[in-house]
């Protein structure tokens, strides 16, 4: 019973951190993708 309690405590601590990182990645991902697609276009021209 104590193990389950500890698991829930770790989840409560880690979950907000995971949510923050996922949100950060989602915000930064489109910018990275645009930079990657723009670089080959510049090389061609």
N, C-alpha and C positions, 0 to 999 in steps of 0.2 A: 504493500500500500504506500510505503514511503517512497519507493522508486518511482511510482506513478506520479507522486506529488512533485518530486524533483524534476521529472521530465516535463511536467506542466510548467514549472517555474522557469526552466531553461527556454521552453518554447515562448513563454510570455516575454522573456528578455530578448530572444533572438528574432522573433517575428517582426517587431517594428524595424529592426535593423535591416532585415531582408526586404521589407516593404520599401524602405528608404533607398536601398541600393537598386532595386528593380525600377523604381520611379526615376532615379538618376540615370540609369542605363537607357530607359525609354526616351528620356529627354535628349540625351547625347547621341543616341543611335542614328537618328535621321541626319544629323550634322556630319557624322563620320561617313555615312553612306554617300552624301552629296559630295564630300571632299574626294572620295574614292572615284566617283563617276566623273568628276570635273578634271581630275589629273590626267587620265588617258585622252580626254578631249583636247586638253592643252598640248599634249605631246604630239597629237596628230597634226594640229595646226602649227 
